[in-house]
């Protein structure tokens, strides 16, 4: 039997930390809604219009998506609890940049994407930024057979009001359902 939930998204959602430059400094925020936008290399982040970082992304046209490991849950959560207007979040992480210096990425995060804004959409007090991935980085120790290993990356998943980690790989997209006949 199914139980009716309030009309609220409960996830699962990938935990992400968005980065941008504002006033010549890196700033970061936790992203509660974001992910893949389509089957092309485009990611999206949805940020409150009042967030400090939102102005930086709109101004520069670039943002980073940093995937924290479970070991960074406290730092990730903190980035969503305080405003960059009041707290210098550039000191929380070691930042690195692409050669052009477009947006800061977090060295401690095992997976990072640099995105150039290709579109944006206003929706109910939020701006959803769509960014074409122009560079991707993964820590060497998070690779298996030349590919990013989700178990080694150990991403944080947000579901309901919980942060979760991964324990096992249970299947591959577009493969597991091949034997089902409807």
HELIX and SHEET records of a PDB file:
HELIX    1   1 UNK A   52  UNK A   60  1                                   9    
HELIX    2   2 UNK A   70  UNK A   72  5                                   3    
HELIX    3   3 UNK A   73  UNK A   81  1                                   9    
HELIX    4   4 UNK A   89  UNK A   91  5                                   3    
HELIX    5   5 UNK A  140  UNK A  142  5                                   3    
HELIX    6   6 UNK A  150  UNK A  153  1                                   4    
HELIX    7   7 UNK A  176  UNK A  179  5                                   4    
SHEET    1   A 3 UNK A  11  UNK A  14  0                                        
SHEET    2   A 3 UNK A 157  UNK A 159 -1                                        
SHEET    3   A 3 UNK A 162  UNK A 164 -1                                        
SHEET    1   B 7 UNK A  25  UNK A  31  0                                        
SHEET    2   B 7 UNK A  16  UNK A  22 -1                                        
SHEET    3   B 7 UNK A  62  UNK A  67 -1                                        
SHEET    4   B 7 UNK A 111  UNK A 123 -1                                        
SHEET    5   B 7 UNK A 126  UNK A 138 -1                                        
SHEET    6   B 7 UNK A  42  UNK A  48 -1                                        
SHEET    7   B 7 UNK A  34  UNK A  36 -1                                        
SHEET    1   C 2 UNK A  95  UNK A  96  0                                        
SHEET    2   C 2 UNK A 105  UNK A 106 -1                                        
SHEET    1   D 2 UNK A 143  UNK A 144  0                                        
SHEET    2   D 2 UNK A 147  UNK A 148 -1                                        
END                                                                             
